[in-house]
Amino acid sequence: MPPAAEVYIQATDTDPDVRARAVVEEAHRRLLDRLTALTESGEEPTDAFTEGLGRLLTATEQSLYAAASGAAETRLLVRALRAASDTVGGHAAALAAATDSAERVGAARTLAGMLAVHLGMERAVLLPALAALPGVDLSALVGDFTTVLAGGRPEDPAVLDVREIPHGRRHPRIFTRFARLADGESFVLVNNHDPKPLRREFEATHPGRFAWEYVESGPEQWQIRITRMADDA
């Protein structure tokens, strides 16, 4: 029987996945409340709002999207959400560039509508899909989400050794680590076999955006340096 701390009733407030989803939903609610106030006042967006929106998008990318991008079940969903996130950023820029109250109100309403739909898709579709993916720890991902949202950065190892991780749980960890790299940064993956299927997944999800360099090629251990490349690399 698992320790008492791990006992919970699924789909209730004691379920770690339910608590994790509630954290994301609360972050969404706070941001939308601030945006609603802007649609009513026509005031210029504050630095706190602009920074808060940017951090929310970044936190989501580096935690939720990162883990989902490496799974066939959620890969297309993440592509669509990333495209929508870019559109949200464009509307936010339009709001920041508005020059009078009427223009700001219009821009704020457009952004509010787009953001409400986008965040609703994350809550209603992405989070349940992540919770159902083998190998994904939604609570841990949301922990990283809150760290980035607060302006911090999750601890990311320079060497990611997945040999002791069950096979079904490896790829979400690897793709999450890659998503947090800046252009030119890398990490070393340590595995107990040549991860050719993983490389094919990288080619499907990040074409032209990564470099794959064998540091050690068996027979008992493989080490691969994976580097994030710039768009124009």
C-alpha beads as a LAMMPS data file, in Angstrom:
LAMMPS data file: protein, C-alpha beads

233 atoms
232 bonds

1 atom types
1 bond types

-500.0 500.0 xlo xhi
-500.0 500.0 ylo yhi
-500.0 500.0 zlo zhi

Masses

1 110.0

Atoms # bond

1 1 1 0.000 0.000 0.000
2 1 1 1.449 3.452 -0.891
3 1 1 2.361 5.925 1.841
4 1 1 -0.520 8.004 3.201
5 1 1 0.810 11.103 1.463
6 1 1 0.279 9.399 -1.909
7 1 1 -3.286 8.206 -1.259
8 1 1 -5.973 10.260 -2.976
9 1 1 -9.372 9.966 -4.619
10 1 1 -9.129 10.463 -8.365
11 1 1 -10.896 13.496 -9.865
12 1 1 -11.416 15.108 -6.439
13 1 1 -9.599 17.959 -4.712
14 1 1 -7.208 15.378 -3.243
15 1 1 -6.037 14.349 -6.728
16 1 1 -2.623 15.943 -7.525
17 1 1 -3.663 16.444 -11.159
18 1 1 -6.804 18.302 -10.086
19 1 1 -4.772 20.540 -7.774
20 1 1 -2.218 21.172 -10.520
21 1 1 -4.919 22.167 -13.000
22 1 1 -6.416 24.517 -10.418
23 1 1 -3.078 26.360 -10.142
24 1 1 -3.005 26.982 -13.900
25 1 1 -6.661 28.003 -13.971
26 1 1 -6.077 30.537 -11.178
27 1 1 -3.144 32.074 -13.082
28 1 1 -5.381 32.367 -16.145
29 1 1 -8.203 33.923 -14.127
30 1 1 -5.979 36.605 -12.593
31 1 1 -4.646 37.662 -15.981
32 1 1 -8.084 37.760 -17.598
33 1 1 -9.409 39.843 -14.682
34 1 1 -6.671 42.417 -15.287
35 1 1 -7.469 42.461 -18.981
36 1 1 -11.188 42.911 -18.301
37 1 1 -10.362 45.979 -16.248
38 1 1 -8.453 47.415 -19.222
39 1 1 -11.413 46.870 -21.546
40 1 1 -13.565 48.892 -19.152
41 1 1 -11.162 51.720 -18.376
42 1 1 -9.329 52.307 -21.653
43 1 1 -6.160 52.948 -19.641
44 1 1 -2.697 52.066 -20.859
45 1 1 -1.615 48.536 -19.898
46 1 1 0.732 48.594 -16.938
47 1 1 4.201 47.076 -16.990
48 1 1 2.911 44.502 -14.496
49 1 1 0.217 43.363 -16.937
50 1 1 2.588 43.218 -19.898
51 1 1 5.200 41.315 -17.908
52 1 1 2.537 39.031 -16.467
53 1 1 1.229 38.088 -19.888
54 1 1 4.742 37.476 -21.198
55 1 1 5.619 35.295 -18.230
56 1 1 2.403 33.314 -18.569
57 1 1 3.105 32.546 -22.222
58 1 1 6.739 31.682 -21.453
59 1 1 5.835 29.513 -18.462
60 1 1 3.299 27.600 -20.521
61 1 1 5.782 27.082 -23.359
62 1 1 8.589 25.881 -21.096
63 1 1 6.462 23.457 -19.101
64 1 1 3.146 22.344 -20.622
65 1 1 3.899 22.782 -24.330
66 1 1 7.394 21.385 -23.883
67 1 1 6.187 18.089 -22.457
68 1 1 3.292 17.752 -24.914
69 1 1 5.419 18.471 -27.995
70 1 1 7.196 15.129 -27.737
71 1 1 4.087 12.932 -27.787
72 1 1 2.281 11.875 -30.957
73 1 1 -1.083 12.292 -29.212
74 1 1 -0.577 15.985 -28.468
75 1 1 1.958 17.132 -31.073
76 1 1 -0.561 18.709 -33.460
77 1 1 -2.441 20.292 -30.571
78 1 1 0.734 21.989 -29.378
79 1 1 1.487 23.293 -32.865
80 1 1 -1.967 24.901 -32.970
81 1 1 -1.599 26.337 -29.472
82 1 1 1.839 27.760 -30.264
83 1 1 0.438 29.470 -33.343
84 1 1 -2.398 30.895 -31.251
85 1 1 0.115 32.025 -28.616
86 1 1 2.006 33.965 -31.293
87 1 1 -1.272 35.615 -32.305
88 1 1 -1.963 36.548 -28.684
89 1 1 1.467 38.164 -28.539
90 1 1 0.655 40.173 -31.646
91 1 1 -2.598 41.447 -30.148
92 1 1 -0.766 42.342 -26.938
93 1 1 1.699 44.401 -28.991
94 1 1 -1.226 46.163 -30.691
95 1 1 -2.669 47.025 -27.293
96 1 1 0.660 48.417 -26.113
97 1 1 0.935 50.526 -29.291
98 1 1 -2.589 52.009 -29.058
99 1 1 -2.487 55.793 -28.802
100 1 1 -5.873 56.770 -27.349
101 1 1 -8.546 55.410 -25.029
102 1 1 -10.946 54.227 -27.742
103 1 1 -8.182 52.408 -29.603
104 1 1 -6.987 50.805 -26.375
105 1 1 -10.491 49.603 -25.494
106 1 1 -10.872 48.000 -28.925
107 1 1 -7.438 46.386 -28.756
108 1 1 -8.063 45.178 -25.200
109 1 1 -11.385 43.602 -26.182
110 1 1 -9.815 41.835 -29.149
111 1 1 -6.999 40.541 -26.965
112 1 1 -9.431 39.488 -24.232
113 1 1 -11.529 37.470 -26.669
114 1 1 -8.526 35.779 -28.249
115 1 1 -6.874 35.076 -24.901
116 1 1 -10.060 33.665 -23.347
117 1 1 -10.418 31.145 -26.193
118 1 1 -6.715 30.284 -26.123
119 1 1 -6.553 29.747 -22.370
120 1 1 -9.832 27.864 -22.486
121 1 1 -8.290 25.398 -24.946
122 1 1 -5.342 24.907 -22.622
123 1 1 -7.627 24.201 -19.668
124 1 1 -10.207 22.064 -21.472
125 1 1 -7.992 20.146 -23.897
126 1 1 -4.248 20.423 -23.173
127 1 1 -4.233 19.838 -19.422
128 1 1 -6.458 16.715 -19.544
129 1 1 -4.401 15.383 -22.461
130 1 1 -1.172 15.910 -20.536
131 1 1 -2.588 14.208 -17.471
132 1 1 -3.424 11.174 -19.620
133 1 1 0.003 10.907 -21.294
134 1 1 2.228 8.073 -20.070
135 1 1 5.278 9.383 -18.281
136 1 1 4.004 12.907 -17.670
137 1 1 3.940 14.202 -14.097
138 1 1 1.465 17.073 -14.334
139 1 1 2.191 18.257 -10.794
140 1 1 5.909 18.559 -11.572
141 1 1 5.187 20.421 -14.809
142 1 1 2.924 22.865 -13.004
143 1 1 5.640 23.322 -10.391
144 1 1 7.948 24.442 -13.196
145 1 1 5.106 26.594 -14.587
146 1 1 4.758 28.489 -11.308
147 1 1 8.537 28.907 -11.005
148 1 1 8.773 30.599 -14.416
149 1 1 5.601 32.590 -13.760
150 1 1 7.252 34.026 -10.648
151 1 1 10.290 35.092 -12.681
152 1 1 12.505 32.153 -11.814
153 1 1 13.993 29.354 -13.839
154 1 1 13.633 25.622 -13.152
155 1 1 16.773 23.690 -12.393
156 1 1 17.866 22.052 -15.625
157 1 1 20.774 19.597 -15.603
158 1 1 23.601 19.935 -18.098
159 1 1 23.596 16.127 -18.267
160 1 1 20.253 14.316 -18.479
161 1 1 20.715 10.640 -17.614
162 1 1 17.535 8.737 -18.458
163 1 1 18.837 5.197 -17.971
164 1 1 16.992 4.731 -14.688
165 1 1 13.759 6.242 -16.026
166 1 1 11.185 3.769 -17.419
167 1 1 11.050 3.893 -21.221
168 1 1 7.566 5.383 -21.410
169 1 1 8.589 8.292 -19.212
170 1 1 11.801 9.360 -20.957
171 1 1 10.678 11.411 -23.941
172 1 1 8.554 13.966 -22.033
173 1 1 11.574 14.699 -19.802
174 1 1 13.869 15.093 -22.795
175 1 1 11.565 17.371 -24.773
176 1 1 10.883 19.501 -21.700
177 1 1 14.626 19.938 -21.200
178 1 1 15.139 20.907 -24.845
179 1 1 12.325 23.473 -24.762
180 1 1 14.139 25.402 -22.036
181 1 1 17.335 25.836 -24.020
182 1 1 18.182 29.222 -25.452
183 1 1 19.602 29.347 -28.980
184 1 1 23.091 27.841 -28.923
185 1 1 22.629 26.092 -25.577
186 1 1 22.835 22.323 -25.243
187 1 1 22.596 19.409 -22.868
188 1 1 24.040 15.907 -22.938
189 1 1 21.623 12.992 -23.027
190 1 1 22.837 9.726 -21.503
191 1 1 21.015 6.571 -22.566
192 1 1 21.517 2.805 -22.540
193 1 1 20.769 2.443 -26.267
194 1 1 21.061 4.481 -29.453
195 1 1 17.908 6.657 -29.297
196 1 1 17.137 6.709 -33.030
197 1 1 13.346 6.924 -32.509
198 1 1 13.908 10.007 -30.345
199 1 1 15.920 11.625 -33.118
200 1 1 13.056 11.010 -35.553
201 1 1 10.674 12.683 -33.111
202 1 1 12.994 15.693 -32.904
203 1 1 13.080 15.860 -36.702
204 1 1 9.274 15.849 -36.750
205 1 1 8.764 18.419 -33.988
206 1 1 11.812 20.698 -34.337
207 1 1 12.984 20.437 -37.972
208 1 1 16.144 22.436 -38.522
209 1 1 16.158 23.657 -34.915
210 1 1 18.468 21.127 -33.275
211 1 1 21.920 19.603 -33.629
212 1 1 22.563 15.968 -32.691
213 1 1 26.159 15.035 -31.863
214 1 1 27.277 11.641 -30.584
215 1 1 29.745 12.026 -27.731
216 1 1 29.796 8.298 -26.929
217 1 1 28.328 5.486 -29.033
218 1 1 27.953 2.343 -26.937
219 1 1 28.139 -0.487 -26.598
220 1 1 26.708 -0.052 -23.084
221 1 1 26.216 3.707 -22.919
222 1 1 25.337 6.398 -25.440
223 1 1 25.877 10.123 -24.899
224 1 1 24.400 12.668 -27.314
225 1 1 24.856 16.405 -27.167
226 1 1 21.583 18.044 -28.243
227 1 1 21.810 21.729 -29.123
228 1 1 19.060 24.232 -29.913
229 1 1 19.853 26.036 -33.162
230 1 1 18.665 29.501 -34.138
231 1 1 16.014 29.811 -36.856
232 1 1 18.562 31.105 -39.352
233 1 1 21.254 28.562 -38.427

Bonds

1 1 1 2
2 1 2 3
3 1 3 4
4 1 4 5
5 1 5 6
6 1 6 7
7 1 7 8
8 1 8 9
9 1 9 10
10 1 10 11
11 1 11 12
12 1 12 13
13 1 13 14
14 1 14 15
15 1 15 16
16 1 16 17
17 1 17 18
18 1 18 19
19 1 19 20
20 1 20 21
21 1 21 22
22 1 22 23
23 1 23 24
24 1 24 25
25 1 25 26
26 1 26 27
27 1 27 28
28 1 28 29
29 1 29 30
30 1 30 31
31 1 31 32
32 1 32 33
33 1 33 34
34 1 34 35
35 1 35 36
36 1 36 37
37 1 37 38
38 1 38 39
39 1 39 40
40 1 40 41
41 1 41 42
42 1 42 43
43 1 43 44
44 1 44 45
45 1 45 46
46 1 46 47
47 1 47 48
48 1 48 49
49 1 49 50
50 1 50 51
51 1 51 52
52 1 52 53
53 1 53 54
54 1 54 55
55 1 55 56
56 1 56 57
57 1 57 58
58 1 58 59
59 1 59 60
60 1 60 61
61 1 61 62
62 1 62 63
63 1 63 64
64 1 64 65
65 1 65 66
66 1 66 67
67 1 67 68
68 1 68 69
69 1 69 70
70 1 70 71
71 1 71 72
72 1 72 73
73 1 73 74
74 1 74 75
75 1 75 76
76 1 76 77
77 1 77 78
78 1 78 79
79 1 79 80
80 1 80 81
81 1 81 82
82 1 82 83
83 1 83 84
84 1 84 85
85 1 85 86
86 1 86 87
87 1 87 88
88 1 88 89
89 1 89 90
90 1 90 91
91 1 91 92
92 1 92 93
93 1 93 94
94 1 94 95
95 1 95 96
96 1 96 97
97 1 97 98
98 1 98 99
99 1 99 100
100 1 100 101
101 1 101 102
102 1 102 103
103 1 103 104
104 1 104 105
105 1 105 106
106 1 106 107
107 1 107 108
108 1 108 109
109 1 109 110
110 1 110 111
111 1 111 112
112 1 112 113
113 1 113 114
114 1 114 115
115 1 115 116
116 1 116 117
117 1 117 118
118 1 118 119
119 1 119 120
120 1 120 121
121 1 121 122
122 1 122 123
123 1 123 124
124 1 124 125
125 1 125 126
126 1 126 127
127 1 127 128
128 1 128 129
129 1 129 130
130 1 130 131
131 1 131 132
132 1 132 133
133 1 133 134
134 1 134 135
135 1 135 136
136 1 136 137
137 1 137 138
138 1 138 139
139 1 139 140
140 1 140 141
141 1 141 142
142 1 142 143
143 1 143 144
144 1 144 145
145 1 145 146
146 1 146 147
147 1 147 148
148 1 148 149
149 1 149 150
150 1 150 151
151 1 151 152
152 1 152 153
153 1 153 154
154 1 154 155
155 1 155 156
156 1 156 157
157 1 157 158
158 1 158 159
159 1 159 160
160 1 160 161
161 1 161 162
162 1 162 163
163 1 163 164
164 1 164 165
165 1 165 166
166 1 166 167
167 1 167 168
168 1 168 169
169 1 169 170
170 1 170 171
171 1 171 172
172 1 172 173
173 1 173 174
174 1 174 175
175 1 175 176
176 1 176 177
177 1 177 178
178 1 178 179
179 1 179 180
180 1 180 181
181 1 181 182
182 1 182 183
183 1 183 184
184 1 184 185
185 1 185 186
186 1 186 187
187 1 187 188
188 1 188 189
189 1 189 190
190 1 190 191
191 1 191 192
192 1 192 193
193 1 193 194
194 1 194 195
195 1 195 196
196 1 196 197
197 1 197 198
198 1 198 199
199 1 199 200
200 1 200 201
201 1 201 202
202 1 202 203
203 1 203 204
204 1 204 205
205 1 205 206
206 1 206 207
207 1 207 208
208 1 208 209
209 1 209 210
210 1 210 211
211 1 211 212
212 1 212 213
213 1 213 214
214 1 214 215
215 1 215 216
216 1 216 217
217 1 217 218
218 1 218 219
219 1 219 220
220 1 220 221
221 1 221 222
222 1 222 223
223 1 223 224
224 1 224 225
225 1 225 226
226 1 226 227
227 1 227 228
228 1 228 229
229 1 229 230
230 1 230 231
231 1 231 232
232 1 232 233
